[in-house]
């Protein structure tokens, strides 16, 4: 349907209003004017016939009707009227007809005006004249014997065209006035509506701009009072939309912050089961998944079981949440929760990826821990039980053999005590965690003390202990007993796994508020694949391939790492040190230097009698602390005896 502009509608409406308002008066006045003009013409004809009658009465008698016909012809020329004299219906004189043709005229006795005039009144009529071929107004009166004429009827005729011309001129004037009114009203309508329409266009442009997102746009120029409520409504709507959009942006920002701040990976699927969005945690979990928008979960994760769960949920009439666990390799495990929801686009779902790698790792460590503890306790207990039962059932006759049995029992009991004490030390260090009170400790003095304690052990293997730290104080922020435990384990391991007649060195560097201590040896080194695992509990290496153990429980380096971490520092190993022989290992311990308020005079420090990290009885220098060396280098054969009292075979850690 064709749409017309408001301006055109207003102009056309104005014209229609004018037509409706002016047409009835025009028709009324036209009819009235026509009637009045006709009456006026009839009155004039009556006056003219009376005037002609008076002139005829005052005129001397006419010798003949020919003279009368000449007189009326002259008078008609002067007055512009047709004058006719009728006697008994016969025309005896007519201003518009020559006298010779009067006899040819039809009888006028029955003309309405003649009939009316014979009755003694003024007769009038309007009709078409066949003689003259035009409309005439007739007026007639009775004449009784004047100017030597026979009694008859005097009739005058006025051309109706004169009246029509007058009426036509009046009608033309009215029509032009009407047309001028229409044009003037149209121009006035255009002029008057121009500001209104311009204001409405401004309002429309403002509303369009608001609809396109310019919510700060307002209507300032209101074209009229009638449009003021509309303008206020549009401005109010824009204000409300702006406020709601601001609130939505705030909520969106909060949700995005929560969404991207989650440690769990989140993937949102559309109704077709394809990736619609994801958070940052998920992009960190799966390499290159950020470019997989619009792809299926199978294409993004290469996990068919996940795709099957998604497909089943998409076609399910009553979808419910589900979960699954999957292993991505390299020690990465995830628990994936699928939560369906429905929106305007259809059935959708959210996939939440929980990284359970650490949990699975801890569970694996726990299982290994229980298995290792059970094994480590069961082996010496079995040996103790066996020797004790032998002594009870059949004591050996030889005092030497009896002594060997008892030494084996004592050795296994000491091993169990040592392992239990190591576990207690590790448990206490983990329990303390960040609660350890750190103070300024002279690491150089602690190293010198530890080296003095382990000199007899090194001397048995002719190992040279080199102190590269020097005599100058080396303050670090630490717990003294914990630091003693760390150095004792590291130096004891270095001595234990170094070949005879080699060197074990200690060095230190300080820079940027950090102190790095190093214990290096010339032992067989640590394989690359085991450099991180040697700090796990009960992890030991089997270098000889015979499965033999060196008598350690594999807790020493775990204790060292736990203590260093509680100090806020770091511990790591670099191996091999000799690229040609693939031998040598260096253990580094990084600690922080104390602030001025934490620094203490190293000369005033004395060892604390309460050593919470001490392995307990039987862990002196001769017996050696828990080796803790998780790389499993074989210990000297004389550190353990077999069940027969003789030195037992070397056992790998």
C-alpha positions in Angstrom: 0.0 0.0 0.0 1.3 3.4 -1.0 2.3 5.6 1.9 1.9 9.3 1.7 3.9 11.9 3.6 2.4 13.6 6.5 2.8 17.0 4.8 0.9 15.8 1.8 -1.8 14.4 4.0 -2.1 17.7 5.9 -2.4 19.7 2.6 -4.9 17.3 1.0 -6.8 17.3 4.3 -6.9 21.1 4.3 -8.1 21.1 0.7 -10.8 18.6 1.5 -11.8 20.6 4.5 -12.1 23.7 2.4 -14.1 21.9 -0.2 -16.5 20.6 2.4 -16.6 24.0 4.0 -17.0 26.2 0.8 -18.9 24.0 -1.6 -22.3 24.1 0.1 -22.2 27.9 0.5 -21.1 28.2 -3.1 -24.0 26.0 -4.4 -26.4 27.9 -2.1 -25.3 31.3 -3.2 -25.2 30.3 -6.8 -28.8 29.2 -6.7 -29.8 32.2 -4.7 -28.0 34.6 -7.0 -29.5 32.9 -10.0 -33.0 33.3 -8.5 -32.4 36.9 -7.4 -30.9 37.9 -10.8 -33.8 36.3 -12.6 -36.3 38.1 -10.3 -34.4 41.3 -10.9 -34.5 40.8 -14.6 -38.2 40.2 -14.4 -38.7 43.3 -12.4 -36.7 45.3 -14.9 -38.8 43.8 -17.8 -41.9 44.9 -15.9 -40.5 48.4 -15.4 -39.5 48.5 -19.0 -43.0 47.5 -20.2 -44.5 50.1 -17.9 -42.1 52.7 -19.3 -42.9 51.7 -22.9 -46.6 51.8 -22.1 -46.1 55.4 -20.7 -44.3 56.4 -23.9 -46.9 54.9 -26.0 -49.6 56.6 -24.2 -47.9 59.9 -24.5 -47.2 59.4 -28.2 -49.6 60.9 -30.8 -51.8 58.5 -32.6 -50.0 56.3 -35.1 -51.3 56.6 -38.7 -50.8 52.8 -39.2 -49.3 49.8 -37.6 -46.4 50.1 -40.0 -45.5 53.4 -38.2 -46.0 51.6 -34.9 -43.6 48.8 -36.0 -41.0 51.5 -37.0 -41.4 53.3 -33.7 -41.0 50.0 -31.6 -38.0 49.1 -33.7 -36.2 52.4 -33.0 -37.1 52.2 -29.3 -35.9 48.6 -29.1 -32.6 49.7 -30.6 -32.2 52.3 -27.9 -33.3 50.2 -24.9 -32.0 46.8 -26.1 -35.3 45.1 -25.6 -37.7 43.4 -27.9 -41.1 45.2 -28.1 -44.2 43.4 -29.5 -47.8 44.6 -29.8 -50.4 41.9 -30.0 -54.1 42.4 -31.0 -56.4 39.4 -30.6 -53.4 37.1 -30.8 -52.0 38.6 -34.0 -48.7 40.4 -33.9 -49.2 43.8 -35.3 -45.7 45.2 -34.5 -42.4 43.6 -33.5 -39.1 45.3 -33.1 -37.2 42.2 -34.1 -39.4 41.3 -37.2 -39.9 43.3 -40.3 -43.4 44.5 -40.8 -43.8 42.5 -44.1 -43.2 39.2 -42.1 -45.5 39.9 -39.3 -48.3 38.0 -41.0 -46.1 34.9 -41.0 -45.8 34.8 -37.2 -47.9 32.3 -35.3 -50.8 33.2 -33.1 -49.7 34.6 -29.7 -53.0 34.5 -28.0 -52.1 31.5 -25.9 -48.7 32.8 -24.7 -48.6 32.6 -20.9 -47.7 36.2 -20.4 -50.4 37.4 -22.9 -53.0 35.3 -21.3 -52.0 36.7 -17.9 -51.9 40.3 -19.2 -55.5 40.0 -20.7 -56.7 39.3 -17.2 -55.5 42.8 -16.2 -52.3 41.9 -14.3 -48.7 42.0 -15.3 -47.8 38.9 -17.1 -44.2 37.4 -17.1 -42.6 34.3 -18.5 -39.2 32.9 -19.3 -38.8 30.6 -22.3 -37.0 29.9 -25.5 -38.0 32.0 -28.5 -38.2 29.9 -31.7 -38.3 33.2 -33.7 -35.1 34.5 -32.3 -33.6 31.2 -31.3 -32.6 32.2 -27.7 -34.0 32.4 -24.2 -36.0 35.5 -23.4 -37.8 37.1 -20.4 -41.2 38.2 -21.3 -43.3 40.9 -19.6 -46.8 42.0 -20.9 -49.6 44.3 -20.0 -53.0 45.1 -21.3 -53.4 48.3 -23.6 -56.8 49.9 -24.1 -57.1 52.3 -27.0 -54.1 54.6 -26.8 -52.2 56.3 -29.5 -54.9 55.4 -32.0 -54.3 51.7 -31.6 -56.7 48.9 -31.2 -57.0 47.4 -27.7 -54.3 44.7 -27.3 -51.3 43.6 -25.3 -47.9 45.3 -25.1 -45.1 42.8 -24.5 -41.4 43.3 -23.9 -38.7 40.7 -24.1 -35.2 40.9 -22.5 -32.5 38.4 -23.7 -31.7 36.0 -20.9 -28.2 35.8 -22.2 -27.5 39.1 -20.4 -28.6 37.5 -17.2 -26.5 34.4 -17.9 -23.5 36.5 -18.7 -23.8 38.2 -15.4 -24.3 34.9 -13.6 -21.3 33.5 -15.5 -19.1 36.3 -14.4 -20.2 35.9 -10.8 -19.6 32.1 -11.0 -16.2 32.6 -12.5 -15.4 35.0 -9.7 -16.5 32.5 -7.1 -14.5 29.7 -8.8 -11.4 31.8 -8.9 -11.9 32.8 -5.3 -12.3 29.1 -4.4 -9.2 28.1 -6.3 -7.2 30.9 -4.8 -8.4 29.7 -1.3 -7.2 26.2 -2.1 -3.8 27.4 -3.3 -3.4 29.8 -0.4 -4.4 27.1 2.1 -2.0 24.6 0.5 0.9 27.1 0.6 -0.1 28.1 4.1 -0.3 24.5 5.1 3.2 23.8 3.7 4.5 26.8 5.5 2.9 26.0 8.8 3.7 22.3 8.8 7.4 22.8 7.8 8.7 23.5 11.4 6.4 20.7 12.7 7.7 18.2 10.1 11.3 19.3 10.6 10.9 18.8 14.3 9.3 15.4 13.7 12.2 14.5 11.4 14.6 15.4 14.1 12.6 13.3 16.6 12.7 10.4 14.1 16.4 10.7 13.5 17.0 10.8 17.3 14.8 7.7 17.8 16.7 5.9 14.9 20.0 6.8 16.5 18.9 5.5 19.8 17.7 2.3 18.1 21.2 2.0 16.5 22.9 2.1 19.9 23.4 5.9 20.6 21.7 5.7 23.9 23.1 9.0 25.0 21.1 10.8 22.3 18.3 13.0 23.5 15.5 15.0 21.8 16.0 18.7 22.7 13.9 20.5 20.0 10.2 19.6 20.6 8.1 20.9 17.6 4.8 21.2 19.5 3.1 20.8 22.8 1.2 17.8 21.4 4.4 16.0 20.6 6.0 16.8 24.0 4.8 13.5 25.7 6.2 11.5 22.8 9.5 13.3 23.0 9.6 12.7 26.8 8.7 9.1 26.3 11.6 8.6 23.8 14.0 10.4 26.1 12.9 8.3 29.0 13.2 5.1 27.0 16.7 6.0 25.9 17.7 6.8 29.6 16.3 3.5 30.8 18.0 1.6 28.0 21.3 3.4 28.8 20.9 2.5 32.5 20.0 -1.1 31.7 22.8 -1.4 29.2 25.3 0.0 31.8 24.0 -2.6 34.3 24.3 -5.4 31.7 27.9 -4.3 30.9 28.8 -4.3 34.6 27.2 -7.8 35.0 28.9 -9.0 31.8 32.2 -7.6 33.1 31.8 -9.4 36.4 30.7 -12.6 34.7 33.6 -12.4 32.3 36.0 -11.8 35.2 34.6 -14.8 37.0 34.5 -16.8 33.8 38.1 -16.1 32.9 39.3 -16.1 36.5 38.2 -19.7 37.1 40.9 -22.3 37.4 38.6 -24.8 35.8 38.3 -24.8 32.0 34.8 -23.9 30.7 33.5 -24.7 27.2 30.0 -23.6 26.1 28.4 -25.5 23.2 25.6 -24.2 21.0 22.4 -26.1 20.0 24.3 -27.9 17.3 26.9 -29.2 19.7 29.7 -27.0 18.5 32.0 -24.7 20.6 30.4 -21.3 21.1 32.8 -19.9 23.7 35.5 -20.8 26.2 37.5 -19.2 29.0 41.2 -18.6 29.3 41.8 -21.6 31.6 40.6 -23.9 28.9 43.0 -22.4 26.3 45.8 -23.0 28.7 44.8 -26.6 29.2 44.6 -27.5 25.5 47.2 -26.1 23.1 45.6 -24.4 20.1 42.0 -24.8 21.3 41.5 -21.1 21.1 41.3 -21.4 17.3 38.6 -24.1 17.5 35.5 -21.9 17.9 32.7 -23.5 15.9 34.4 -26.9 16.0 33.1 -30.1 17.8 34.5 -31.2 21.1 36.1 -34.2 19.3 38.0 -31.8 16.9 39.1 -29.7 19.9 40.1 -32.4 22.4 40.5 -35.6 20.3 38.5 -37.5 22.9 35.8 -39.7 21.3 34.2 -40.6 24.6 33.6 -36.9 25.3 32.0 -36.5 21.9 29.7 -39.5 22.6 28.5 -38.0 25.8 27.8 -34.7 24.1 25.9 -36.4 21.2 23.8 -38.5 23.7 22.9 -35.4 25.7 21.9 -33.5 22.6 19.4 -36.1 21.5 18.2 -37.0 25.0 14.5 -35.9 25.6 15.3 -35.3 29.3 19.0 -34.4 29.4 20.7 -34.4 32.8 24.1 -33.5 34.0 26.9 -36.1 33.6 30.6 -36.4 34.3 33.6 -38.4 33.1 37.3 -38.7 33.7 39.9 -38.7 30.9 43.7 -38.9 30.7 45.4 -36.6 28.3 48.9 -38.1 28.8 52.0 -36.6 30.3 50.5 -36.9 33.8 47.5 -34.8 32.9 44.1 -36.0 34.1 40.7 -34.2 33.9 37.3 -34.7 35.3 34.7 -33.2 32.8 31.2 -32.2 34.0 28.5 -31.7 31.4 25.6 -29.4 32.4 22.7 -29.0 30.0 20.6 -25.8 29.7 18.0 -24.5 27.3 17.7 -21.0 25.8 15.9 -19.5 22.8 18.2 -21.2 20.3 17.5 -24.7 21.8 19.3 -27.3 23.9 22.8 -26.2 24.9 25.4 -27.3 27.4 28.4 -26.2 29.5 31.5 -28.4 29.9 33.6 -27.8 32.9 37.1 -29.3 32.9 38.5 -29.9 36.4 42.2 -30.5 36.4 42.7 -33.4 38.7 46.3 -34.1 37.7 47.6 -33.0 41.1 45.0 -35.0 42.9 45.7 -38.1 40.9 49.4 -37.5 41.5 48.9 -37.2 45.2 46.7 -40.3 45.2 49.4 -42.2 43.4 52.0 -40.9 45.8 49.8 -41.9 48.7 49.4 -45.4 47.3 53.2 -45.6 46.8 53.8 -44.2 50.2 51.6 -46.8 51.9 53.1 -49.6 49.8 56.7 -48.4 50.4 56.2 -47.9 54.1 54.6 -51.3 54.4 57.5 -52.8 52.5 60.2 -50.9 54.3 58.8 -51.9 57.7 58.0 -55.4 56.7 61.5 -56.3 55.5 63.4 -55.4 58.7 60.5 -56.7 60.8 60.7 -60.0 59.0 64.5 -60.1 59.6 64.0 -59.3 63.3 61.3 -61.8 63.7 63.3 -64.5 61.9 66.4 -64.0 64.0 64.4 -63.7 67.2 62.6 -67.0 66.5 65.9 -68.6 65.7 67.4 -67.4 69.0 64.4 -68.7 70.9 64.0 -72.0 69.3 67.7 -72.9 69.0 70.2 -70.5 70.3 73.6 -70.8 68.5 76.3 -72.4 70.6 79.0 -70.0 69.3 79.1 -66.7 71.1 80.3 -65.1 67.8 77.3 -66.3 65.9 75.0 -65.2 68.8 76.6 -61.8 68.6 76.1 -61.7 64.8 72.4 -62.5 65.2 72.0 -59.8 67.8 73.9 -57.2 65.7 71.6 -58.0 62.7 68.5 -57.5 64.9 69.9 -54.2 66.2 70.8 -53.1 62.7 67.3 -53.7 61.4 65.8 -52.1 64.5 68.0 -49.0 64.0 66.9 -49.0 60.3 63.2 -49.0 61.3 63.8 -46.3 64.0 65.7 -44.2 61.4 62.8 -44.5 58.9 60.1 -43.7 61.5 62.1 -40.7 62.7 62.5 -39.5 59.1 58.7 -39.8 58.5 58.1 -37.8 61.7 60.6 -35.1 60.6 58.8 -34.9 57.2 55.4 -34.8 58.9 56.5 -32.1 61.3 58.0 -30.0 58.6 54.8 -30.2 56.5 52.7 -29.4 59.5 54.8 -26.3 60.3 54.7 -25.1 56.7 54.8 -21.3 56.7 54.6 -21.3 60.5 58.4 -21.8 60.8 60.0 -18.9 62.6 62.7 -17.6 60.3 65.6 -15.6 61.7 69.0 -14.6 60.5 71.4 -17.6 60.4 75.0 -17.8 59.4 75.0 -20.5 56.7 78.8 -20.5 56.6 79.0 -21.5 60.2 76.3 -24.2 59.8 78.2 -25.6 56.9 81.5 -25.7 58.8 79.8 -27.4 61.7 78.2 -30.0 59.4 81.5 -30.7 57.6 83.2 -31.3 61.0 80.6 -33.8 62.0 80.9 -35.7 58.7 84.7 -35.7 58.4 85.0 -39.2 60.0 82.5 -40.6 57.5 84.4 -39.1 54.6 87.7 -40.3 55.9 86.6 -43.9 55.7 86.4 -43.5 51.9 89.3 -41.1 51.7 87.0 -38.4 50.4 88.2 -34.9 50.6 85.7 -32.3 51.9 86.4 -28.9 50.3 84.8 -25.8 52.0 84.5 -23.1 49.3 82.4 -20.8 51.4 85.2 -19.2 53.4 85.3 -17.8 56.9 83.2 -14.7 56.2 79.7 -14.7 57.6 76.9 -15.7 55.1 73.6 -14.7 56.7 70.4 -16.3 55.4 66.8 -16.1 56.6 66.2 -19.6 57.9 65.5 -21.9 60.8 68.8 -23.1 62.1 67.7 -26.7 62.9 66.1 -27.1 59.5 69.2 -25.7 57.8 71.4 -28.2 59.7 69.1 -31.0 58.5 69.3 -30.0 54.9 73.1 -29.7 54.8 73.5 -32.9 56.8 71.3 -34.9 54.3 73.0 -33.3 51.2 76.5 -33.8 52.4 75.8 -37.3 53.7 74.4 -38.3 50.3 77.3 -36.8 48.5 79.8 -38.7 50.6 77.7 -41.9 50.5 77.4 -42.0 46.7 80.9 -40.7 45.7 83.6 -43.1 44.8 86.5 -43.4 47.2 89.4 -40.9 46.9 87.2 -38.2 45.2 86.2 -34.7 46.3 82.9 -33.3 47.8 82.7 -29.5 47.6 80.6 -26.8 49.1 80.3 -23.3 47.6 78.0 -20.3 47.9 77.0 -17.1 45.9 75.0 -14.1 47.0 73.3 -11.6 44.8 70.0 -9.5 44.7 69.1 -10.5 48.3 69.4 -14.2 47.6 72.0 -16.7 48.7 72.6 -19.9 46.7 74.4 -22.8 48.4 75.8 -25.7 46.4 76.9 -29.2 47.4 78.7 -31.0 44.6 80.2 -34.5 44.2 81.9 -36.7 41.7 79.5 -39.6 41.9 77.6 -41.4 39.1 75.2 -38.4 38.6 71.4 -38.3 38.2 69.6 -39.3 35.0 67.6 -36.5 33.4 64.3 -38.3 33.7 64.8 -38.6 37.5 66.0 -35.1 38.4 62.5 -34.1 39.5 61.4 -37.4 40.9 64.3 -37.8 43.3 62.6 -35.3 45.6 59.5 -37.5 45.9 59.1 -39.7 48.9 60.5 -43.2 48.7 61.7 -42.6 45.1 65.1 -44.4 44.5 67.1 -45.3 41.5 68.3 -48.8 40.6 71.6 -48.2 38.9 72.9 -51.7 39.0 69.7 -53.4 37.7 69.8 -56.0 40.4 67.1 -54.4 42.5 69.3 -54.3 45.6 68.8 -51.5 48.0 71.3 -49.5 49.9 69.3 -49.6 53.1 67.8 -46.1 52.8 64.1 -45.3 52.9 64.3 -42.6 50.2 63.0 -39.7 52.4 66.1 -37.5 52.8 65.7 -35.4 49.7 61.9 -35.2 50.3 62.7 -33.8 53.8 65.2 -31.3 52.3 62.7 -30.0 49.7 60.0 -29.7 52.4 62.3 -27.7 54.7 63.5 -25.4 51.9 60.0 -24.7 50.6 58.9 -23.8 54.2 61.7 -21.2 54.1 60.3 -19.8 50.8 63.3 -21.0 48.9 64.0 -23.5 46.2 66.1 -26.6 45.7 67.2 -28.3 42.5 69.9 -30.6 41.0 72.2 -30.2 38.0 73.8 -33.4 36.6 76.0 -34.5 35.1 78.8 -32.1 35.9 81.4 -33.8 33.6 79.9 -34.1 30.1 82.6 -36.6 29.0 82.2 -39.1 31.8 78.5 -38.3 32.5 79.3 -38.2 36.2 78.9 -35.7 39.1 75.9 -34.0 40.6 75.4 -30.6 42.2 72.5 -29.8 44.6 71.6 -26.1 44.9 69.7 -24.5 47.8 68.4 -21.0 47.3 67.5 -19.0 50.4 66.8 -15.3 51.0 69.2 -13.0 52.8 67.7 -11.5 56.0 66.5 -7.9 56.1 68.4 -5.6 58.5 65.8 -6.2 61.2 66.1 -10.0 60.8 69.9 -10.1 60.7 71.7 -11.6 63.6 75.3 -11.8 64.6 76.4 -15.2 63.4 79.0 -15.4 66.1 76.2 -15.2 68.8 74.3 -18.2 67.4 74.5 -21.5 69.2 72.9 -24.7 68.1 69.5 -25.2 69.6 69.5 -28.2 71.9 65.9 -29.1 70.7 66.5 -30.4 67.2 63.0 -30.9 65.7 64.5 -32.1 62.4 66.9 -34.7 64.1 66.4 -38.2 62.9 66.5 -39.4 66.5 68.7 -42.0 68.1 71.3 -43.7 66.1 71.7 -40.9 63.6 75.1 -39.6 64.6 77.9 -39.0 62.1 79.1 -42.6 62.3 75.7 -44.0 61.7 74.8 -41.3 59.2 71.6 -39.5 58.8 68.8 -40.7 56.5 70.5 -40.8 53.2 67.4 -39.4 51.5 69.3 -39.9 48.2 66.5 -40.8 45.9 68.8 -41.6 43.0 69.5 -45.0 44.6 73.4 -45.1 44.3 74.6 -48.2 46.2 75.9 -47.8 49.7 79.1 -49.2 51.0 78.8 -52.9 51.6 79.8 -52.6 55.3 76.6 -50.6 56.1 74.5 -53.6 56.3 74.9 -57.3 57.1 73.1 -60.3 55.9 71.0 -62.6 58.1 74.0 -64.7 58.7 76.0 -62.0 60.3 78.2 -61.4 57.3 78.1 -58.2 55.4 75.1 -58.2 53.2 75.1 -57.4 49.5 74.8 -53.8 48.4 71.2 -52.7 47.9 70.1 -50.1 45.5 68.0 -47.3 46.8 
